[in-house]
Amino acid sequence: MVQPRTLPGALELLPREQIAFQRLLDTIRATYERFGFLPIETPVMELTEVLLTKEGGETERQVYFAQSTGDREAGREPELALRFDLTVPLARYVAQYEHQLAFPFRRYQIQRVYRGERAQRGRFREFYQCDIDIVGKDELPVRFDAELPAVIYSLFTELGFGGFRIQINNRKLLRGVLAALGIAEGEPQTLVLREVDKLDKRGPEYLRDTLRERFSLGDDIIGRLLAFVGTRSTSYAHARGLLADLERDLAHPLLAQGAAELREVLDRLVDFGVPDSHVCLNFAIARGLDYYTGTVYETILTDHPEIGSVCSGGRYDDLASHYTKSRLPGVGLSIGATRLFWQLRELGLYKDAESTVQVLVALMDESLLGPALQLATRLRAAGIAVEAQLEAAKLAKQLKYADRAGIRFVALLGSDELAKGVVSVKDMQRGTQFEVAADELAATLEVEIAQARAMAGVPRA
């Protein structure tokens, strides 16, 4: 016999865990829609010539190629590959349907992606990404860069994971500082930025040694660079002061442009109602992907900094340059929902959810099967999710089943209840039981279910 097992790097959940995860996705989806983003889905597979727009690199080494057995036996190269993120499919989508879309195009996408990661605890090969992007035609004002942190503030406040902080920086500012310090534009700056982006993970001493040994920078430049990237703001006023000090101490056109863009983002965040207790400038954030050109973001849970960034993204000048001559600038954010859920569950912040089944109609006796099924039908017609027992069993066994399955209410219709025209309802969570007239059962349960949802903080479906 073949041993049943999942491939390494895949998250497979039991039903009540899956309900909890689905509620996370539902909350993300509802928040995205509340801010006016529209849903799209793209195929899990893309043509390799579309998906792999650059030769070599880390991305191509992590791609899963898809191939039929016939093509493989014929020795043909694979024409399809599984998507490794949602940004490349978005670029293809916008280029393909450019003349049918309204710009600025605001989309959200919640789908699985696939990467050939090295299998290890907390790293996944198949995982959900939850992306939002705003794509402009020819131009997209910087003020749009402030809307995405506003979305994340609303979302993480509703999710209630505890404290969080949205960290913001600007790649133009970073490049301007490096240029002002004498680090040449192009590849030298790109390599330095990749090391700077690791500051919060590896610490200042690692960065100091790397800058000295790998890039042969002098101690004076290293000291000034470390002082800059180690800076964090504590309020909007403090952030504006830091930008003013920076422009006074170092002069470069890119630095000035980046500072102006950051000031615009900060001003608009105030208008969006995002408190500065949840926002800070972090001059070490560069984001490793080179297509980011301006504002960049990372969000951390301040009560659980060991998790690292739970939401990241930024501004890009030209989303679809590989597919169209049109200039399509944009700004986007992504939440790795699978990794986030797994880590929060490991910390005990996510518990198994109650079943989506709201009521179990028990079967007390085979002779009562008809009345029990009729009762279940009436409750479903009222919009209540019901499971009906189709085989009679001892009451204790049926209650144990409901408890194990996470079903809150059990409707008991025995011969005595049937004669009196009532139904007994067992509340498995409170351990209480009450009687209600059969024709009032649906309304009574609707009230009980609404109260239970409110107490549990579960949004109404």
Secondary structure, 3 states (H helix, E strand, C coil): CCCCCCCCCCCCCCHHHHHHHHHHHHHHHHHHHHCCCEECCCCCEEEHHHHCCCCCHHHHHCCCEECCHHHHHCCCCCCEEECCCCHHHHHHHHHHCHHHCCCCEEEEEEEEEECCCCCECCECCEEEEEEEEEECCCCCCCCHHHHHHHHHHHHHHHHCCCCEEEEEEEHHHHHHHHHHCCCCCCHHHHHHHHHHCCHHHHCHHHHHHHHHHCCCCCHHHHHHHHHHHCCECCCHHHHHHHHHHHHHHCCCHHHHHHHHHHHHHHHHHHHCCCCHHHEEEECCCCCCCCCEEEEEEEEEECCCHHHCEEEEEEEECCCCCCCCCCCCCEEEEEEEHHHHHHHHHHCCCCCCCCCCCCEEECCCCHHHHHHHHHHHHHHHHCCCCEEECCCCCCHHHHHHHHHHHCCCEEEECCHHHHHHCEEEEEECCCCEEEEEEHHHHHHHHHHHHHHHHHHHCCCCC
